[in-house]
Structure formats: structure tokens, C-alpha cells
Amino acid sequence: MARGGGLREALREVAQSASNVARLQAELSRSDLKQTSALGLGAAVFGVLAFLLLTTLFVIALAIPLPAWLAILIVMLVYMAIAAALGAA
């Protein structure tokens, strides 16, 4: 603040500083949002791959004592039952 500038000058500087802070906060928020969305996408891809591997594990484990078609059918029916229970809740 300039000395002897008066109240108007001080108010103008405060308003300009507040505007700069708001602009910088908006830029920071946009940057954080981009990083968060990238992490969310990576987590979603990892989750889908983990689900597919777990499904494969279940089918292979059931295919040892049962025919493969029956193992696939059992896993599918279990997943359908889980989806129906979650949908009803």
C-alpha cells in the first residue's frame, strides 16, 4: 500500500489482491480436479481387471471337478444373484 494514497487506494489494492487470490484458487482447483480424475480412472481400470481375474479364478477352480460349461454357468448365476440382491436394496 502506498503511503498517503488514501482510503480509495487501499480499497483498490485489497480488491485487486482478493481478485488475484480467487483466480489462483480457481486454477488450483482445476489442477486438483485433473489429478483426481486421472487417479479415479486408473483405480477404475485396476478394479475391472481385478474383477476379471477373480472371475477367471472362480471359473477355473470350479472347472476342476465340474465341466467347464457348468462352472461358467454357476459363476454367472452367482453374479446374477448378487446383482439382483444389490438392485433390490
C-alpha positions as CSV (number, residue, x, y, z in Angstrom):
1,M,0.0,0.0,0.0
2,A,1.4,3.4,-1.0
3,R,1.8,5.9,1.8
4,G,-0.6,8.8,1.7
5,G,-2.7,7.1,-1.1
6,G,-5.8,7.3,1.0
7,L,-8.6,5.0,1.6
8,R,-9.6,4.6,-2.0
9,E,-6.1,3.4,-3.0
10,A,-6.1,0.9,-0.1
11,L,-9.5,-0.4,-1.0
12,R,-8.4,-0.8,-4.6
13,E,-5.3,-2.8,-3.6
14,V,-7.4,-5.0,-1.3
15,A,-9.9,-5.7,-4.0
16,Q,-7.2,-6.5,-6.5
17,S,-5.5,-8.8,-4.1
18,A,-8.8,-10.6,-3.4
19,S,-9.3,-11.0,-7.1
20,N,-5.8,-12.5,-7.5
21,V,-6.4,-14.9,-4.7
22,A,-9.8,-16.0,-6.2
23,R,-8.2,-16.5,-9.6
24,L,-5.3,-18.5,-8.1
25,Q,-7.7,-20.6,-6.1
26,A,-9.7,-21.4,-9.2
27,E,-6.5,-22.5,-11.1
28,L,-5.5,-24.7,-8.1
29,S,-9.0,-26.3,-8.0
30,R,-8.8,-27.1,-11.8
31,S,-5.4,-28.7,-11.3
32,D,-6.5,-30.8,-8.4
33,L,-9.6,-31.9,-10.3
34,K,-7.5,-33.1,-13.3
35,Q,-5.2,-35.1,-10.9
36,T,-8.2,-36.6,-9.1
37,S,-9.9,-37.7,-12.3
38,A,-6.8,-39.3,-13.6
39,L,-6.4,-41.3,-10.3
40,G,-10.0,-42.3,-10.4
41,L,-9.7,-43.6,-13.9
42,G,-6.7,-45.6,-13.0
43,A,-8.4,-47.1,-10.0
44,A,-11.4,-48.0,-12.1
45,V,-9.3,-49.8,-14.7
46,F,-7.5,-51.6,-11.9
47,G,-10.8,-52.6,-10.3
48,V,-12.2,-54.0,-13.6
49,L,-9.0,-56.0,-14.2
50,A,-9.1,-57.4,-10.7
51,F,-12.7,-58.4,-11.1
52,L,-12.0,-60.2,-14.4
53,L,-9.1,-62.1,-12.8
54,L,-11.2,-63.1,-9.8
55,T,-13.9,-64.3,-12.2
56,T,-11.4,-66.3,-14.1
57,L,-10.1,-67.8,-10.9
58,F,-13.6,-68.8,-9.8
59,V,-14.3,-70.5,-13.2
60,I,-11.0,-72.4,-13.3
61,A,-11.4,-73.5,-9.7
62,L,-14.9,-74.8,-10.4
63,A,-13.8,-76.4,-13.7
64,I,-11.5,-78.8,-11.9
65,P,-14.3,-81.0,-10.5
66,L,-17.1,-79.9,-13.0
67,P,-17.3,-79.5,-16.7
68,A,-16.2,-76.0,-17.9
69,W,-19.7,-75.0,-19.2
70,L,-21.2,-75.8,-15.8
71,A,-18.5,-73.8,-14.0
72,I,-19.2,-70.8,-16.2
73,L,-23.0,-71.2,-15.6
74,I,-22.6,-71.4,-11.8
75,V,-20.4,-68.3,-11.7
76,M,-22.8,-66.4,-13.9
77,L,-25.8,-67.3,-11.8
78,V,-23.9,-66.3,-8.6
79,Y,-23.1,-62.9,-10.2
80,M,-26.7,-62.5,-11.3
81,A,-28.0,-63.3,-7.8
82,I,-25.6,-60.7,-6.3
83,A,-26.7,-58.1,-8.8
84,A,-30.4,-58.8,-8.1
85,A,-29.7,-58.5,-4.3
86,L,-27.9,-55.2,-4.8
87,G,-30.6,-54.0,-7.1
88,A,-33.3,-54.7,-4.6
89,A,-31.5,-52.9,-1.8
